[in-house]
């Protein structure tokens, strides 16, 4: 026997979803209420085929519901309707929800949100965004107060009640990624909502196969470590979801009609 083989790391077993259940993970929506409505229609059309004796299908929304696209308020309205009907629904926090709430709490410290897509979100709630460069402190405070007033209480409660991550079988569903040096339950908000290159380029094994959005890809990506489903919906007009059953993973997308 080659003695070097004694020190080789055994490959991790293939991740499996919850036994007897079907799952879906929907990528970053970013204000595209039109695509979210199409995704609801697609998932609901599949409901009869996705039911299992162990329970209904589960859909996890990976965060970044707001900003960039023009219909952020309408996206939250849609998520609050209870669609897709017949599914167990889980909603994660994205970095854009985190920054939006931070802006409402402390607009001066978080006014860069305006340039990260926040201006479009303000407009969707009927709040004119201030000029990013020339606005005075009282302007920022007034805009944050107006946004909080114009935002329905159900929206504010929804945004404050989002989950940090979801662990289902051998999969960890997060917004951005993980720090592989820490267990899932010890991940920081910065890692879960913001990490990018340190996670994407890492070869370090993790306890779960990680399903994430946050970093746009031309087409959904999957390897043994991670699955990426953010296909840049606000810019590309393509919203993608991954489907899980046992160890199998597949993808489905909806596309905005060309104008």
C-alpha positions, -999 to +999 in steps of 0.1 A: +000+000+000+012+035-008+018+051+026+007+085+013-028+071+009-031+069+047-032+106+048-056+112+019-089+127+030-119+105+022-144+122-001-175+135+016-206+114+010-231+130-015-254+154+002-291+143+004-322+164+009-346+156+036-357+120+032-390+116+014-393+154+006-387+176-024-371+210-021-366+241-041-343+271-037-351+304-055-322+328-063-320+366-059-352+384-070-341+421-067-374+438-073-385+416-102-421+410-091-429+399-127-404+370-125-414+361-090-451+358-101-440+335-130-419+314-106-450+310-083-470+299-113-443+274-124-440+259-089-477+257-083-482+239-117-457+212-104-473+208-070-492+176-077-460+159-090-439+172-060-461+159-032-447+131-011-461+111+018-435+126+041-448+161+035-453+189+010-425+203-011-403+230+006-392+262-011-364+283+003-360+319-009-323+328-006-327+366+000-322+399-018-358+405-025-353+442-027-332+468-045-320+473-081-353+462-098-381+487-098-408+466-079-393+458-045-425+467-026-445+445-050-421+416-044-427+417-006-464+419-013-462+388-033-441+369-007-467+378+019-496+362-002-486+327+010-476+316-025-466+292-039-497+276-025-492+241-011-455+245-003-437+249+030-420+283+026-387+295+042-373+330+037-337+339+042-320+373+048-299+388+020-273+415+023-297+440+007-324+434+033-298+438+060-286+471+046-322+484+040-331+478+076-298+493+088-306+524+067-340+528+084-324+525+118-294+548+111-296+565+077-264+586+081-242+556+087-259+536+059-266+561+032-244+542+007-275+519+004-289+545-020-262+536-045-266+498-040-301+498-054-318+515-025-330+544-046-352+520-066-366+505-034-374+539-020-392+548-052-412+516-051-426+527-017-434+562-030-404+579-014-383+602-035-347+594-029-325+624-019-295+635-040-267+611-029-240+638-028-257+671-017-283+658+008-278+672+043-283+651+075-318+663+080-327+652+045-314+616+052-333+615+085-365+627+069-363+602+040-357+572+064-386+583+085-408+586+054-397+552+042-407+536+075-441+554+074-448+544+038-437+508+044-467+486+055-462+472+089-465+437+075-434+444+053-414+456+082-423+426+103-415+403+074-381+418+068-372+416+105-384+380+108-362+365+080-340+335+088-302+336+087-299+302+071-318+269+067-303+234+071-323+207+054-308+172+052-272+175+039-278+210+025-272+244+040-292+272+024-276+306+028-276+339+010-239+344+001-219+315+015-200+303+046-167+304+063-156+268+062-135+272+094-167+276+115-197+253+120-229+264+104-245+276+137-214+298+144-214+317+111-213+355+113-238+377+095-209+391+074-201+356+061-237+345+056-248+377+038-216+391+022-188+366+017-178+361-019-143+351-031-130+335+001-160+311-001-161+306-039-124+298-043-121+277-011-114+240-014-120+233+023-147+207+030-178+218+049-204+200+069-231+206+043-233+212+006-240+249+004-268+264-017-264+301-022-272+332-043-255+366-040-228+361-067-245+363-102-237+335-126-245+332-163-261+298-156-267+278-124-236+261-111-232+229-091-202+210-077-197+188-047-192+218-024-218+244-035-247+252-057-252+288-071-286+299-084-284+338-087-287+343-124-289+381-121-327+384-125-329+422-123-305+426-152-309+394-172-346+388-169-339+352-157-349+339-123-336+305-114-345+278-088-328+246-079-348+214-072-337+188-047-348+152-041-326+127-025-291+133-039-305+146-072-302+183-082-318+200-112-327+235-122-356+254-136-359+290-147-385+316-157-376+343-182-392+377-189-407+382-223-385+401-247-397+436-255 
